[in-house]
């Protein structure tokens, strides 16, 4: 019977995406097993359940990979999926450009990134105007996704030497992330202590600069 509700999360301690899924499971008080992956020597289970992308996180329920955790209401589901996809694809890709460039190229990438942040800010203001009124009881998927990307903005800014989350350019997003960071559940799931995360991100950036064609993960 225990196997009927077995949930396994394959992740990596420094992955913001992994922490986002872990946060979703904890917020919903869903019991799960955690498998820490070695990204240089990925497990056969990871390759089995995510054979195309071969990336973490991979969430497995009763032996089957789970694609997304979304609301049941069709309208809410559509809105959440749109902004989750926007954050995962466009915003994340913009952040990768900043990590993998320097000089004028990084300045250009920064402008592109803040353009995406502006779109996100305006979208959240229209659809989730009360997003800064968060508590451990009303955390949603969009909260988790954005916190997984921006919750460690101070470490990202230290490594990059530029603002990733600006309270003047993006006041709503800034206030939202700060409000989330004060929740005990969120504090628990920040990927690593600040100094350790800075060291990790320095390694990510150095590898990206040495090999621009290499895939960057954050």
Secondary structure by P-SEA (a helix, b strand, c coil): ccccbbbbbbbbcccaaaaaaaaaaaaabbbbbbbbbccccccaaaaaaccccccccccccccccccccccccaaaaaaaaaaaaaaacaaaaaaaaaaaccaaaaaaaaaaaaaaaaaaaaaaaaccccccccccccccaaaaaaaaaccaaaaaaaaaccccccccccaaaaaaaaaaaacaaaaacccccaaaaaaaaaaaaaaaaacccccccc
